[in-house]
Amino acid sequence: MKYQSTRGRALALDFEDVLVTGLATDGGLYVPTEWPKLTAETIAGLAGKSYAEAAQTVMWPFVSESIDRAAFAAIIEDSYVGFDHQAVAPLKQLDSDLWLMELFHGPTMAFKDYALQLVGRLFDHVLAKRGERRTIIGATSGDTGSAAIEACRGRESVDIFILHPQGRVSEVQRRQMTTVIEPNVHNIAIEGSFDDCQDLVKAMFADTALRRDVGLSAVNSINWARIMAQIVYYVTAAAALGAPQRPVAFAVPTGNFGNIYAAYAAREMGLPVARLVIGSNTNDILTRTLTTGLMQIDKVVPTLSPSMDIQVSSNFERLIFDLLDRDGSAVTAAMDAFRETGRLDLGADRVGHMRSLFDAARVDDDGTLATIHDMYRTTGELIDPHSAVGIAAACAVERSSEVPLVSLACAHPAKFPDAVEKATGVRPPLPERHADLLEREEAFTVLPNDLGAVTRFVRDAARTVQAA
Ligand SMILES: *Cc1c(COP(=O)(O)O)cnc(C)c1O
């Protein structure tokens, strides 16, 4: 299996190199040169299998040339054994034709664990094999930092530094990061805003000497391995609801387009996916694109679903690549124009093509709260604001009663207790394993918003590397 860049100018790589490279050298994102096929027998054979067994079957063709089968099986087993639900990604029925897939049973109670727990271990495995180390640096406004830290904690070949704006993340979010006490985990509270944190990270990535000396790397959402790991739960959900005979539809609360792109990938592999519903909050660039054909940047506004407060959905480029017939130079021209002007006209034909599979709906904060309220009233389920955007979008678009619709619950309601309480009057408790979060010991370093100070800290704390 080879992977090619969406911009067409970077060398095709194998899985191992794609994993550690992340973004292609031409600025593009890696996609498989062709999709491995899930046959009807394979899908039927997944019914009744464990999540780990299904994960092996679905992902093996993507990695088989880079990783030994027994090692891969052990890594998968280890990735999901710590989840606090034995089904890993359980389905809950909400209505005769509506299901909720709970993706919050990992260590940080959000769906990013499903990919990052695996990616952290794969990273460690590949780097150990190569005798290399990497230093991961990232900025977070809340959620992604903790999922990345949990993925990297205690890994031999990786040091991780996560910058957060001091005093500007919620206590639960901060503690999910700062109570991970490991020699390779470094939390830095920057005296500044989230944008300052991001600028510092960008500047460190632009520092060639630092990049080389500490082997800088990122585990952001454009990494192909994260998409790959997310394909698995679409397949297990469809198999549980009657695939390959019966098609399914999915509704996905969408920010960077990584999660819903994995559903698209599952369909390209042969999973009978009838419809994909994009749920947007007020930051609705994707919904507007699907409606008008024009992708146009707007200002980011804060909402009750902060993990979706994004204007440019980086993984959307992977879909554009297919819409432009996998023509790398056309994608380069389109993305350059988009960066320059803040707009990209996809054209009626391409958007028509996209609409044959995708629907989209925008849900504002009032709609989000109303949906949380309704779900509690009609099913007794407490759902978080991101999950509510998915369900509200699912209910806003036309559906077929023959096709069960699975809406994704991307975060545990206890991660967003204020919104849930406001909508229902009930404050969702933290799951038992996190119940002592507010009492655990914390460790973090406060640094000024100063590139020199942060760079020095990273150089001192990172273990020596011989990375390429
Ligand atoms: C990251 C995240 C999203 C958005 O997922 P994308 O893959 O970026 O589209 C939605 N909800 C929650 C809770 C998240 O953490």
The ligand as an SDF file (V2000), in Angstrom:
LIG
                    3D

 15 15  0  0  0  0  0  0  0  0999 V2000
  -12.4330   17.0630   17.3970 C   0  0  0  0  0  0  0  0  0  0  0  0
  -13.8610   17.0370   17.7510 C   0  0  0  0  0  0  0  0  0  0  0  0
  -14.8790   17.2220   16.7790 C   0  0  0  0  0  0  0  0  0  0  0  0
  -14.5720   17.5230   15.3250 C   0  0  0  0  0  0  0  0  0  0  0  0
  -14.0350   16.4100   14.6500 O   0  0  0  0  0  0  0  0  0  0  0  0
  -13.3190   16.5940   13.2220 P   0  0  0  0  0  0  0  0  0  0  0  0
  -12.6790   15.2910   12.9310 O   0  0  0  0  0  0  0  0  0  0  0  0
  -12.3220   17.6980   13.4240 O   0  0  0  0  0  0  0  0  0  0  0  0
  -14.3710   16.9590   12.2420 O   0  0  0  0  0  0  0  0  0  0  0  0
  -16.1990   17.1360   17.1890 C   0  0  0  0  0  0  0  0  0  0  0  0
  -16.5190   16.9120   18.4700 N   0  0  0  0  0  0  0  0  0  0  0  0
  -15.5840   16.7230   19.4390 C   0  0  0  0  0  0  0  0  0  0  0  0
  -16.0170   16.4810   20.8330 C   0  0  0  0  0  0  0  0  0  0  0  0
  -14.2270   16.7780   19.1130 C   0  0  0  0  0  0  0  0  0  0  0  0
  -13.3050   16.6110   20.0730 O   0  0  0  0  0  0  0  0  0  0  0  0
  1  2  1  0
  2  3  1  0
  2 14  2  0
  3  4  1  0
  3 10  2  0
  4  5  1  0
  5  6  1  0
  6  7  2  0
  6  8  1  0
  6  9  1  0
 10 11  1  0
 11 12  2  0
 12 13  1  0
 12 14  1  0
 14 15  1  0
M  END
$$$$
